[in-house]
Amino acid sequence: MEFDSTTFPLRPAWIEIDLGRLRRNLEIIRADLPRSVELLAVVKDDAYGHGALDVARLAAAQGAWGYGLSTLEEAMALRDGGVRAPLLLLGERQEAELPWCVRNDLTVCLNDARTIPHLVKLAAKFNRCVPVHVKVHTGMSRYGARWDETLPLVERVCSEKSLRLDGLMTHLAQSDELDKSFANLQISRFNEVVEGMAKRGLTVRFKHVCNSGGFLDLPQAHFDMVRVGILLYGIFPSSVCRRLAGIEPVMSVKARIAGIQELKAGEVVGYGMRYTAPSRRRIAVLPIGYGDGFPRVRNQGCALLRGRRAPIVGGIAMDALMVDITDIPDAGMWDEAVLMGRQGAEEITVHELARLKNSVSYDVLTSWRLRLRRKPVNGPPAPGPSGAKAAEAK
Ligand SMILES: *Cc1c(COP(=O)(O)O)cnc(C)c1O
């Protein structure tokens, strides 16, 4: 069964994805890049919780060259959705995944020479030339061959006729802070590999280093492509990186008031009786909880109602949280509340929620669970079989 919101009631707690803002963010980022630099839209983890297929379709229309993903499932979902653009699988693949990658034209990162014979065999089996991006570890100590050991790996790739060196890449451990010394060290190590290749006459189509922070603050490291994730979704990776005017958050989290309680002084709220009303209080119940990804806090944080802040009282439950609406007397049943995003002149930012859970914006965006349905707004109606069927039925 498909829970299409035109025919099936939307739960009174949901996520809005503002496709208009997403389109504008993509335009602004693309316009800020020199023409010669390609944009790889990073859509791993379902586009940081925004819906990878919707984001990929929009990014293609705005001139993205391809997409960055983490898992084979993520890449296959885009291929199944009709995305034909290059898909770069970040990270490392197990041997069993490689036939799927080759057959479906997924591009892998090469971190290690051990993968080469497997790819060569698969290239012969499927009768095609297999593109690879060699990953250089320049200081992050995650994936990649050490910068001072990369050249032999590059030479081996180039010596295999059935492999094609499409990319040389590295990843920065700190790109968005004021202190760029470690980023600059990583860039100089990367440049050593680039110079070593030039000396040996080895060429590569795309050299790429920058994530969102590097795109904003390290133009000297843009090379041929930038891999932008969080900035597409309207979130700056840090409070000190360069601002780009017009970038706006794409995701909002909303719920409707599903209950109202009038409390007398001394009465308590929620599991563990963590809040005691100091006086007569009016409490609203919002049907969203930690089971939806809301941080499990107590007596902390707010929701927006009628453009004003209503403080959370008591502890967050799996499916509900309670807010004090004593000072918002016009709030009533099924009124729309905002848990993340803007309402009137007030805003609860992703950073405010990150502080509540002692974490970072990336974690907040990707922690919202799938049982909160994503409702696209300000975009063209989604194409697809459900829309066509609904039209036929009329
Ligand atoms: C996630 C990721 C990115 C994107 O990072 P943002 O900070 O979200 O722009 C780029 N490159 C690699 C290798 C990544 O894993």
Ligand as a Chemical Component Dictionary entry (heavy atoms), coordinates in Angstrom:
data_LIG
# 
_chem_comp.id                   LIG 
_chem_comp.type                 NON-POLYMER 
_chem_comp.pdbx_formal_charge   0 
_chem_comp.three_letter_code    LIG 
# 
loop_
_chem_comp_atom.comp_id 
_chem_comp_atom.atom_id 
_chem_comp_atom.alt_atom_id 
_chem_comp_atom.type_symbol 
_chem_comp_atom.charge 
_chem_comp_atom.model_Cartn_x 
_chem_comp_atom.model_Cartn_y 
_chem_comp_atom.model_Cartn_z 
_chem_comp_atom.pdbx_ordinal 
LIG C1 C1 C 0 29.676 13.358 3.402 1  
LIG C2 C2 C 0 30.821 13.661 2.529 2  
LIG C3 C3 C 0 30.913 14.886 1.842 3  
LIG C4 C4 C 0 29.904 16.011 2.034 4  
LIG O1 O1 O 0 30.180 16.707 3.231 5  
LIG P1 P1 P 0 29.359 18.030 3.633 6  
LIG O2 O2 O 0 30.104 18.580 4.795 7  
LIG O3 O3 O 0 27.982 17.572 3.998 8  
LIG O4 O4 O 0 29.358 18.930 2.453 9  
LIG C5 C5 C 0 31.956 15.057 0.953 10 
LIG N1 N1 N 0 32.887 14.095 0.773 11 
LIG C6 C6 C 0 32.848 12.914 1.430 12 
LIG C7 C7 C 0 33.922 11.910 1.202 13 
LIG C8 C8 C 0 31.833 12.670 2.349 14 
LIG O5 O5 O 0 31.812 11.506 3.013 15 
# 
loop_
_chem_comp_bond.comp_id 
_chem_comp_bond.atom_id_1 
_chem_comp_bond.atom_id_2 
_chem_comp_bond.value_order 
_chem_comp_bond.pdbx_ordinal 
LIG C1 C2 SING 1  
LIG C2 C3 SING 2  
LIG C2 C8 DOUB 3  
LIG C3 C4 SING 4  
LIG C3 C5 DOUB 5  
LIG C4 O1 SING 6  
LIG O1 P1 SING 7  
LIG P1 O2 DOUB 8  
LIG P1 O3 SING 9  
LIG P1 O4 SING 10 
LIG C5 N1 SING 11 
LIG N1 C6 DOUB 12 
LIG C6 C7 SING 13 
LIG C6 C8 SING 14 
LIG C8 O5 SING 15 
# 
